[in-house]
Amino acid sequence: MRTIDIDFDIHRLIQLERRSFDEPDYVALRRLLKLGPPPEQALPDATAKSLRPWSKGGITLPHGTELRMEYNGILHLGRISDGFWEVEGHREKSPSGAASAVARTKDGSLVNVNGKAYWHIRRPGDTDWTPYAVLKRKK
């Protein structure tokens, strides 16, 4: 990782964007720049195999499945990580929980969202994105 000099105003914006004291500054900055979450670091094969998929209602998404949702003109990205939906610093148990954690109204207010209607997924090895709603119909 490179180091850059920033002024106080930029530093303050990054600190205000952080969602917890444990969240690194660069994650908050990526969110401010609408870059999505940082790419997951490569894991050794043995570790990757021991990580859990997410599963509910007859649908199973393996660890590493990519997630994409557009809401109110903003693209939100995440992935399935060890059995959870991880999106922009949030770790949720369901598609709706993940969607509601990041979706905002035009004035920035939180909104409850049926994530099943918004998320698209791309499993490891897939080339195309699949709407989550299509998975619900296939089961």
N, C-alpha and C positions, 0 to 999 in steps of 0.2 A: 504494500500500500504506500502511496506517495503522501507527503505532507505538503500542505499549501497554507499560505498566509491568508487570513481573512480579517475583516474589520469587526469592530464590536457589534454593529447592527446585524451583520450576517450571523455571527456567533449567537446573538440573542434569539434570532429567528429559529436557528437550529435547536437551541435549548427549549424554546416554547413548543416546538414540534415533537420533541421526544415524548413517548407515551409511558415511559417508566424510567427510573434512575438507572436500570440495568441496560436500557437500549443504547447501543453505540451511536455516536453522533452521525456517522456515515449512513446509518439506516434512516434516520430522520431526514438527512439531507437528500437521500435518494427519493424519499416520499415527497419532499418539497419540490423536487425537480421532476416528479411524476415518472420516475424510472422503474418503479416497482421494487420488489424485494431483491436483495443481492443474490446472485446465483449460489446455489448450494455448493459447498465445497465437496470435492470428490471424496468418497469414503472407500476404504479398503473393501474388497468383495465380501469378506467374512462379516464385517460390520453391517454392510448394506443388507445382507440376507437376513440378519437378525432383527431388522426394523419391521414393525408391524404395518400391515395395510389398514386402511379405514374401511369399515364394513357396517352396513345398516340396511334393513329392509330388502335383503337379497342382492344388494349392489356392493361390490368390493372394488376399491380403488387401491392399487399397490402403492407402497412407499415410492416417492419420486414422481407420482402423477402430477402433471402441471395443471394449474387452475387459472381460468381467465374469466373476468366478468366486466361488462361495461354497464355503468349506472350513471345516469345524469351527465353523460358525455365524458366520464372519466374511466379509464381502463385500470382495473385492479388485477394484480397478478399474485399468484401464490403457488403452493404445492402441498401435496399430502406428505406429511413427515411423521413417521413413527405412530401412525394411527390418528393423527389430527390434521385438520385443515389449518395450515399456517399461511396467513395473508397479512402482509404489511405490518409485521410485528405482533399480530394477534394469533393466538393458538385456540382454535375452536373445535367443538365436537361434531358440528353439523354444517351442511351447506348454508342453511338459513342463519346460523350463528356467525359464520364467516362473512356472509353478505352483510348482515346487520352491523357487524363490527367496523366495516369500511365504508358503507354507503352513506351518503350525506345528501340533504336537500340542497337546493341552489344557495340557500343562506347559511349552509354549513351545519344544520341541525342533524342529529341522529335520526335514523328512520329504520323501522322494522321491515325487513325484506324477506320474501319467500325465495330463498337462494336457489331452490330447485328450478325456478323459472329463469334464472339469470346466468348460472355458472355453465361454462364449457370446460371440458376436461380433455387432456391428452395424456394417455398412459405411456409409460416407458415403452419405446418401440413403435408407437403410433406416429403417423405422419400428419394426420388431420385432427382437428378439434371436433369433439362430439358434444352436443348440448346435453346437459345432465338430464333434462326432461325426456330425451330419447332413451336414456338408460332405464328410466322408470318404466317406460312402455315395453322394453325388451325383456324385462325379468319374468 
